[in-house]
Amino acid sequence: MSRVKLLSGMAYDLEQHESSGVADPVIRVRGELPGGSQPFALHGVYKGSQGMYEEVLAIADPEGEVIWESQPRVIELRGEMFEDLFRRTIRDRIEITSNREHTLAYYLDGQLVARVPVFIDAPESVQASGVLLEAAETALKKGAIVWLTIPQPDGTALTRPAWYVQQGTTLFVLKGPAEQELPGLERAREVTVTVKSKDIKATIGRMTAAVRVVTDDEEFERVATMGMGTRLNLRDGEAALQRWKDTCTLVELTPRG
């Protein structure tokens, strides 16, 4: 069994996947928590020794208590040279009591192969905003960029990647012609911040953030100095600080809880 690896695993909302083809890595709950899960799907990509295996999947809550377990099924792996994908559609109503991160465990022949995180999306719950902010703060510490959706004067919106300086859930973004182009950012009242998990390469949440242009010189220098330690591939080293002062606008983004 040690020769079988899970290369990829995910729980994702079934309705969105069927309508758009996008696997949004969440289990959704409508209404207040606790509440029942909406239909979702699971996938697992295995690589390992050829043969037949009995697969069981289980979901545990943040305290580690198993709240759902699949019926066993037999799957066949084709051998070490192959990556074998298996899916399940789950329409059972699973009682979800918390927005915090859950865990999906993969078992083959009774042995644990891997665990992957499961994110809960309950936008109508009063718990949702605080938990999303907590999850976002953790993901931001590991990541390097976020995606900003910026409203434009003609009523459209542009989505652009942006590197950032983080202070808790508050982000600071430098905009400038020699740094990063973020059209209309300083004129927007609010933007949408999309946070992705570096670990599973998937979106964990989207937050509306208020926009404030930093005009105080001391605050600009303090934040920009921090940015010199987070900016990847900084071509001009310490000289970047003066370049930013001369050519860039510093914008604070504060998520609305």
N, C-alpha and C positions, 0 to 999 in steps of 0.2 A: 504493500500500500504506500510505502514511503516514496515510491517512484511515480506516484500520481500527484500532479500539481494542478491547482486551480489558477489559470492564467487570467481570468476575468470573471467577476460575478457582480450581479446588480439586481436590485428590486426597482421596478419602474411603473409609473402610472399607466394603466392599460388604455384608458379613454384617450389620452393625448397621443399615445403611440399609434392607436388605430386611426386617429383623425389626421395626424401630421407626419407620422413615421419617426418622430423624435422620441427617444427613450429618456424621459425626464426622470432622474433617479430619486423618486420620492414615492411614499405611500400616502395617499391623500385621505383626509377625514373632513367631512362636511359638518358644519355646525360646531358646537362647543365640545370640548373634551370633558370626560371620556366620551368616545364615540366610535362608531364602526368604520372600518376601512372601506374605501372604494375598491373596485376590482383592480388588481395589479398583476404584473407578470414578473417572473424570475428567469434569469439566464445564468448559465455557467459554462465556461470554456475550460475543458480539462485537457491535459497532456500527460500521457503515461502509458504504462505497459498494456499491451493488447489483452482484451478479455472482457468478461461480463462482471458488472459490479452492481450491488444494491445501493441506490442513492436515496438518502433522506435529507430533507432541508428543514431547518428550524429557525424561528425568529424569536429573539429574546429582547425583553424591555431593558431600559437603562440600568436596572438593578440586577440584571442577569437572569431573570425569571423567564422561562420559555412560555410564550403566549400563543404560539402556533407551531404545529409540526406537520409535515406532509406525510401522505401515505408512501410507503416504500415503492420504488419502481426500479426495474432492472435497466441499466444502460450499458452500451457496448462501446469500448474504446478501441480505436483501430491500431494503436501502437505509438511508439515514441516519436515517430516522424510526423504525426498528425495532431491537429488541434480540433477537438470535438466539441461542438456547441449543442447544448440541450436547453430547452425552454419549458416553463410551466405557466399556465394561466390560473390565477387564484381568484375565485369569486366568493370564497368564504368571507363572512363578516367577522373580522378580527377586532376585538375590543382594544382600542388604543387609549391609554390614560395619560400619556406624556408626549410633548413635542421633542423631547430630548432624543439624542441619537440612539437608535436601536441597533441590533446586530443580527446578521444573517449568517448562519453556520451551515457548512456543507459537509455531509458525512457520506463516506463510501464504505460499505461492508462494516458499518458500525464504528469506523474510525474517523476522527475529525481531520478533514483535509485543509479547510481554511475558514476564516471568518472575515466578513466584509461589513462596512457600516451601512446602515439603512437610515435615510432621512425621512422625517415625518413632516408633511405639509398640511397644516390646519389653519388656513388664513382667516376663518371666521371665529376662531377661538381667541379668547382674551390672553391665553398663554403664548400665542404664536409669536408676537413681536419680540418679546424678551428672549425666547429661545433662539429665534433666528439671529438676533444680534449676538448672542453668545456663541453660536456656531460660526457666524461670520468672523467674529474677532479671532477665533482659533484658526480658521482657514487663512485669514489675512496674514497672520504671523508666519505661516509657512510659504505663502505665495509671493509672487513678484509683480503681478499685474491684476487689475480689475477691468471690467468692461463698463464703459459709461454710455448710456443712452441719453443724448443731449437734444432737447427740442430746438428746432430751427425757426427763424422768422416766418417762413412760408407754411408753417404748420406741420412739416415733416419732422423726422427725428433721425439723427445719425448715431450709430454705435461705433465706438472706438476703444481700443485697448489703451490703458494708461498705467504707468508705474506710479508709485505713491510712497508717501511717508505716513506711517501709521502711528496714531496715538489712541489706544483702545479701539473703539469702533469708528472714531473720527479719522478721516483721511485728508491728506494735503497733496495736491497735484500741481506740478509746475507745467505751465503752458507757454510755449514760445516757438518761434520759427526754426530755431536751431536745436530744439529739444523734442517736443511732441505737439502735433497739431490736434487741437480739440476744439473745432469750430463752435463758436457761440457759448462756450462754457461760462465765461465770466459774466455773460448777460442773462443766463438762465436763473430762474428762481429756485428750481429744483431739477435734479436729474435722477435717473434710475441707475443704481449700482448693481451689477451682476457679479456675484462672488462665486468662484469655482474652487473646488477642492483639488489641491495639488496631488493628493494621494490617489484619488479615483478618476481624475481628469473629467469631472462632471460638475454641473451647476448645483450649488446647494441652496441658493436663494437669491432673490432680487429685492432690493430695498430702495425706497425713495429717500433721497438725501437733499437737505437744504444746502444752497450754495452761498458762500461768502468769500469775497475777494479780500485777501490780506493786504492791508495798506500800511500797517505799522512796520517800519524798517527793522526794528529789533526782533519782532516776531518773524518777519521774513528771513532774516539771517539765521535765527535759531533753527527754524524748520529746514531751511535750505542746507544748513550745515549737517543736520541729521540725514538729509537726502544724499549727501555725498557717500554715506556708508551703505545705502541701499540701491543706488543707481547702478545697474549692470553696464559693463563696457563703457565706463566713463573715459572718454578719449582725452580730455584735457586735465585730468587730475584735479588738484586743488584750485586750479585756475577756473574751474567750472563755477565756483561760487560767484565770482565777479561777472561771469557771462550770464548767469541766471539773473543777477541783479540788474544787468543792463538790458536784457532782452526778454525776460519771462514775467508772467503774471502767476502769482501763487494763489491757489483757490482752496478753500476749506470745504469739505463735504461732510455734513453731519447727518447720519441716518436718522429718520423719524421713527421712534419706537412705537 
